[in-house]
């Protein structure tokens, strides 16, 4: 693990790179942003991608309705238990 000094040095280096980038044509148009120095214990969430396959809209609607019915059923059961047998 890095100590505070190393984290601060990496932050200074990243800041300097951003300042220099902002003065370029890419920086003025907001493209090709420099990547920060990787830190131990900190994941790069922007580079991770979730892959999947598209499903037909009717299958999506069925899955969504099934999920909603489970959520609503659980909420109704909790309300009955919470209020002593009476729905709110």
Secondary structure, DSSP 4 states (H G I P E B T S, - for coil): ---HHHHHHHHHHHHHHHHHHHTSHHHHHT-SPPPPPP-TT---TTT---------HHHHHHHHHHHHHHHHHHHHHHHHHHTTT---
